[in-house]
């Protein structure tokens, strides 16, 4: 059964990682009982952005 989240648009995104980094991410995700996508999304959500200084 597929679950659909309302208002949650998803896109595929390809990144290149060394095999070592990919394996580290995979292991970390397994240890935290999360998907690699969830780990990456959580890390992105923690990024601090500078305030908009444009007019």
DSSP file (Angstrom, degrees, kcal/mol; ACC not computed):
  #  RESIDUE AA STRUCTURE BP1 BP2  ACC     N-H-->O    O-->H-N    N-H-->O    O-->H-N    TCO  KAPPA ALPHA  PHI   PSI    X-CA   Y-CA   Z-CA
    1    1 A X              0   0    0      0, 0.0     2,-0.4     0, 0.0     0, 0.0   0.000 360.0 360.0 360.0 132.1    0.0    0.0    0.0
    2    2 A X        -     0   0    0      2,-0.0     2,-0.4     0, 0.0     0, 0.0  -0.803 360.0-148.6 -97.5 135.1    1.3    3.4   -1.0
    3    3 A X        -     0   0    0     -2,-0.4     2,-0.5     2,-0.0     0, 0.0  -0.856   7.9-157.9-101.0 137.0    0.9    6.4    1.3
    4    4 A X        -     0   0    0     -2,-0.4     2,-0.5     2,-0.0    -2,-0.0  -0.962   6.3-147.6-115.5 127.4    0.5    9.8   -0.2
    5    5 A X    >   -     0   0    0     -2,-0.5     3,-1.4     3,-0.2     2,-0.3  -0.820  20.6-125.5 -94.3 126.6    1.3   12.9    1.9
    6    6 A X  T 3  S+     0   0    0     -2,-0.5     3,-0.1     1,-0.2    -1,-0.0  -0.519  91.9   8.8 -70.9 132.4   -0.8   15.9    1.0
    7    7 A X  T 3  S+     0   0    0     -2,-0.3     2,-0.8     1,-0.1    -1,-0.2   0.558  95.2 119.1  77.9   7.6    1.3   18.9    0.2
    8    8 A X    <   -     0   0    0     -3,-1.4     2,-0.4     2,-0.0    -3,-0.2  -0.772  43.4-171.5-110.1  87.4    4.6   17.0    0.2
    9    9 A X        -     0   0    0     -2,-0.8     2,-0.4    -3,-0.1    -3,-0.0  -0.640   8.1-165.2 -77.6 130.6    6.0   17.4   -3.3
   10   10 A X        -     0   0    0     -2,-0.4     2,-0.3     2,-0.0    -2,-0.0  -0.900   8.3-172.0-118.9 147.5    9.1   15.2   -3.7
   11   11 A X        -     0   0    0     -2,-0.4     2,-0.2     2,-0.0    -2,-0.0  -0.977  27.1-114.2-134.1 147.7   11.7   15.2   -6.4
   12   12 A X        -     0   0    0     -2,-0.3     2,-0.4     2,-0.0    -2,-0.0  -0.597  32.6-174.1 -78.3 145.6   14.6   12.9   -7.2
   13   13 A X        -     0   0    0     -2,-0.2     2,-0.5     2,-0.0    -2,-0.0  -0.975  10.7-151.5-144.8 124.8   18.0   14.3   -6.7
   14   14 A X        +     0   0    0     -2,-0.4     2,-0.3     2,-0.0    -2,-0.0  -0.845  16.8 176.4-103.4 131.0   21.2   12.6   -7.7
   15   15 A X        -     0   0    0     -2,-0.5     2,-0.6     2,-0.0    -2,-0.0  -0.939  26.1-128.0-127.4 154.9   24.5   13.2   -5.9
   16   16 A X        +     0   0    0     -2,-0.3     2,-0.3     6,-0.0    -2,-0.0  -0.900  33.0 170.0-103.8 126.8   27.9   11.7   -6.2
   17   17 A X        -     0   0    0     -2,-0.6     2,-0.1     3,-0.0    -2,-0.0  -0.947  38.4-104.4-129.3 151.5   29.5   10.3   -3.1
   18   18 A X     >  -     0   0    0     -2,-0.3     4,-2.6     1,-0.1     5,-0.2  -0.401  37.1-113.3 -65.5 155.4   32.6    8.2   -2.5
   19   19 A X  H  > S+     0   0    0      1,-0.2     4,-2.6     2,-0.2     5,-0.2   0.876 118.4  56.5 -58.9 -37.2   31.8    4.6   -1.7
   20   20 A X  H  > S+     0   0    0      2,-0.2     4,-2.0     1,-0.2    -1,-0.2   0.926 109.7  43.7 -61.1 -45.9   33.2    5.3    1.8
   21   21 A X  H  > S+     0   0    0      2,-0.2     4,-2.6     1,-0.2    -2,-0.2   0.898 112.8  51.9 -68.2 -39.8   30.8    8.2    2.4
   22   22 A X  H  X S+     0   0    0     -4,-2.6     4,-2.6     1,-0.2    -2,-0.2   0.930 111.4  47.2 -61.4 -44.7   27.8    6.3    1.0
   23   23 A X  H  X S+     0   0    0     -4,-2.6     4,-2.5     2,-0.2    -1,-0.2   0.872 111.2  51.6 -65.3 -36.5   28.5    3.3    3.2
   24   24 A X  H  X S+     0   0    0     -4,-2.0     4,-2.6    -5,-0.2    -2,-0.2   0.923 111.4  47.2 -65.3 -44.2   29.0    5.6    6.3
   25   25 A X  H  X S+     0   0    0     -4,-2.6     4,-2.6     2,-0.2    -2,-0.2   0.917 112.7  49.6 -61.7 -44.0   25.6    7.3    5.5
   26   26 A X  H  X S+     0   0    0     -4,-2.6     4,-2.2     2,-0.2    -2,-0.2   0.918 112.4  46.7 -62.6 -44.9   23.9    4.0    5.1
   27   27 A X  H  X S+     0   0    0     -4,-2.5     4,-2.6     2,-0.2    -2,-0.2   0.918 112.2  50.3 -63.9 -44.6   25.3    2.6    8.3
   28   28 A X  H  X S+     0   0    0     -4,-2.6     4,-1.8     1,-0.2    -2,-0.2   0.928 110.7  49.8 -59.1 -45.9   24.4    5.7   10.2
   29   29 A X  H  <>S+     0   0    0     -4,-2.6     5,-3.0     1,-0.2     4,-0.4   0.905 111.2  49.1 -61.0 -42.4   20.8    5.6    8.8
   30   30 A X  H ><5S+     0   0    0     -4,-2.2     3,-1.0     1,-0.2    -1,-0.2   0.911 109.7  51.4 -62.9 -42.4   20.5    1.9    9.8
   31   31 A X  H 3<5S+     0   0    0     -4,-2.6    -1,-0.2     1,-0.3    -2,-0.2   0.832 114.8  42.9 -64.7 -31.9   21.8    2.6   13.3
   32   32 A X  T 3<5S-     0   0    0     -4,-1.8    -1,-0.3    -5,-0.2    -2,-0.2   0.390 111.8-120.7 -93.7   2.3   19.2    5.4   13.7
   33   33 A X  T < 5S+     0   0    0     -3,-1.0     2,-0.3    -4,-0.4    -3,-0.2   0.921  74.4 118.3  56.4  47.8   16.5    3.3   12.1
   34   34 A X      < -     0   0    0     -5,-3.0    -1,-0.2    -6,-0.1     2,-0.2  -0.856  67.8-104.3-132.5 167.1   16.0    5.9    9.4
   35   35 A X     >  -     0   0    0     -2,-0.3     4,-2.0     1,-0.1     5,-0.1  -0.541  32.9-114.2 -85.2 162.0   16.3    6.0    5.6
   36   36 A X  H  > S+     0   0    0      1,-0.2     4,-2.4     2,-0.2     5,-0.2   0.878 119.5  55.9 -62.4 -36.2   19.3    7.7    4.0
   37   37 A X  H  > S+     0   0    0      1,-0.2     4,-2.9     2,-0.2    -1,-0.2   0.917 105.3  50.7 -61.4 -43.9   16.9   10.3    2.6
   38   38 A X  H  > S+     0   0    0      2,-0.2     4,-2.4     1,-0.2    -1,-0.2   0.905 110.1  50.1 -61.6 -41.5   15.6   11.1    6.1
   39   39 A X  H  X S+     0   0    0     -4,-2.0     4,-2.0     2,-0.2    -2,-0.2   0.939 113.2  45.5 -62.3 -47.2   19.1   11.6    7.4
   40   40 A X  H  X S+     0   0    0     -4,-2.4     4,-2.4     1,-0.2    -2,-0.2   0.919 112.6  50.7 -64.1 -44.1   20.0   13.9    4.6
   41   41 A X  H  X S+     0   0    0     -4,-2.9     4,-2.4     1,-0.2    -1,-0.2   0.906 110.0  50.2 -60.9 -41.9   16.7   15.9    4.9
   42   42 A X  H  X S+     0   0    0     -4,-2.4     4,-1.0     2,-0.2    -1,-0.2   0.879 110.6  49.8 -64.7 -37.3   17.3   16.3    8.7
   43   43 A X  H  < S+     0   0    0     -4,-2.0     4,-0.4     2,-0.2     3,-0.4   0.907 111.2  48.8 -67.6 -40.7   20.8   17.6    8.0
   44   44 A X  H >< S+     0   0    0     -4,-2.4     3,-1.5     1,-0.2    -2,-0.2   0.908 106.7  56.6 -63.9 -41.5   19.5   20.1    5.4
   45   45 A X  H 3< S+     0   0    0     -4,-2.4    -1,-0.2     1,-0.3    -2,-0.2   0.769 103.3  55.8 -62.2 -25.1   16.8   21.3    7.8
   46   46 A X  T 3< S+     0   0    0     -4,-1.0    -1,-0.3    -3,-0.4    -2,-0.2   0.574  80.4 114.4 -83.9  -9.7   19.6   22.1   10.4
   47   47 A X    <   -     0   0    0     -3,-1.5     2,-0.5    -4,-0.4    -3,-0.0  -0.403  62.9-137.6 -64.7 134.6   21.5   24.4    8.0
   48   48 A X        -     0   0    0     -2,-0.1     2,-0.3     0, 0.0    -1,-0.1  -0.835  17.4-156.8 -95.1 127.0   21.5   28.0    9.1
   49   49 A X        -     0   0    0     -2,-0.5     2,-0.1     1,-0.0     3,-0.1  -0.800  20.5-112.1-103.2 145.3   20.9   30.5    6.3
   50   50 A X        -     0   0    0     -2,-0.3     3,-0.1     1,-0.1    -1,-0.0  -0.456  44.3 -97.7 -68.8 147.2   22.0   34.1    6.4
   51   51 A X        -     0   0    0      1,-0.1     2,-0.4    -2,-0.1    -1,-0.1  -0.342  45.9 -93.9 -64.7 147.8   19.1   36.6    6.5
   52   52 A X        +     0   0    0      1,-0.2    -1,-0.1    -3,-0.1    -3,-0.0  -0.494  42.1 178.9 -65.5 119.5   18.0   38.1    3.2
   53   53 A X        +     0   0    0     -2,-0.4    -1,-0.2    -3,-0.1    -2,-0.1   0.398  44.6 110.8-103.1   0.9   19.9   41.4    2.9
   54   54 A X              0   0    0      1,-0.1    -2,-0.0     0, 0.0     0, 0.0  -0.329 360.0 360.0 -74.8 159.9   18.4   42.2   -0.6
   55   55 A X              0   0    0     -2,-0.0    -1,-0.1     0, 0.0    -3,-0.0   0.438 360.0 360.0 -86.5 360.0   15.9   45.0   -1.1
